[in-house]
Amino acid sequence: MDKWRIKKGDTVQVIAGEDKGAKGEILCVLRKERRVVVKGVNVCVKHRKPSAERPGGLEKIEKSIHASNVMLVDSSDDRPTRVGMKVVDGKKVRFSKRTGSLIV
């Protein structure tokens, strides 16, 4: 089992690829494929046919990127950091390896 240090709702920064430097929130985590969907990153245009629910036309959607290409952003100073795990009061919590602060 792989260790996942990031989860849905976290703010991350892209560290490699076409969108390098972009920041966004994780919308979805695909654990089996080891990929994440980040808001505003790897956006492509999809042509949709009209249906009863929607008018159709061009639709912008975010596609997934590999989890190794993103790094969690520390909320205290808005810079990317590595994530560690430690036990506090009998619970496993994440912490920033750069600043040492807990990630909530």
N, C-alpha and C positions, 0 to 999 in steps of 0.2 A: 504494500500500500504506500503510495506516495504521500509525502507531507505537503499539505497546502497551507501556506502562510497568508494567502489573500482570500477574500470572500466577497460575496455580492454586497454592494453598497460602499466598498472601499474606494478611495480616490487613488489612482495610480498614474504613473508617468511612463510613456513608451520610451524604451531605451535603445531600440534597434528597429530598423525597417524604414519604410516610406514615411511614416508619421512620427519619426523620432522627435522627442521633445514635447509632444502633445500630452495634455493631462485630461483625464475624464474619470467618470464613475463607472464601476463595473456593473453591468446590467445582468449578466448571466455567466455562470461558470460551468464549463463542459468538462467534467473531471475525466471521463474516459478518453476523450480526445486530447486532454491537457491543454485546453484552449479557453480563452475568456472573450466576452463581448464587452467592449468599452464604448461608452457614449461619445459620439463625435469622432471616433477613430475608425479607419478602414471603411469609410462610407462609399457605397456604390449605388448606382442608379438601376432600378429594376422596372421593366416595362410590364404593367399590369393590365389585363383585360377587364373591361367593365363587368360588374356583376350587380346583383340586387343590393348588396351591402355597401359597395363603394363605386364611385364613378369611373375608376380606372385611370390610366395615364402613367406618368413617371412617378416613381416612389423611391425616396432615398432610404436605404437601410444600412445598418452597421453589420459588418461581417466579423467573424471571430479572428483573433490573432493568437499566436502561441503564448502560453503563460510565461515562458522564459524571457519574453520581450517586454515585460512590464515590471515596474518596481513600485512598491507602495510609497505614497507620499506621506511624510510625517506632518501631522496637523499642527505641531507647535511652531515649525518654521517653514513649512511649505516646500521642503526639499525631499528628494527620494532617499530612501533608507532601506537597509536590509532588515529582516524581521527575525526575531528570536522568540523562543518560548521558555517560560519559567513558571514555577508553581508559587502562587500567592494565596495564602489562607485556604489551602487545599484545592484550589482551582487552577487549571492551566490557563495562562493569559499570554497574549502577545506583547512584545515590547520592541521599541526601536533600538537597533544596535548602535546607531550613531549618537543619539541623545540619551538613551536609557529610559525614556519615558514610556509608560504603558499605553497601548493602543486600545481604545475602547470600541 
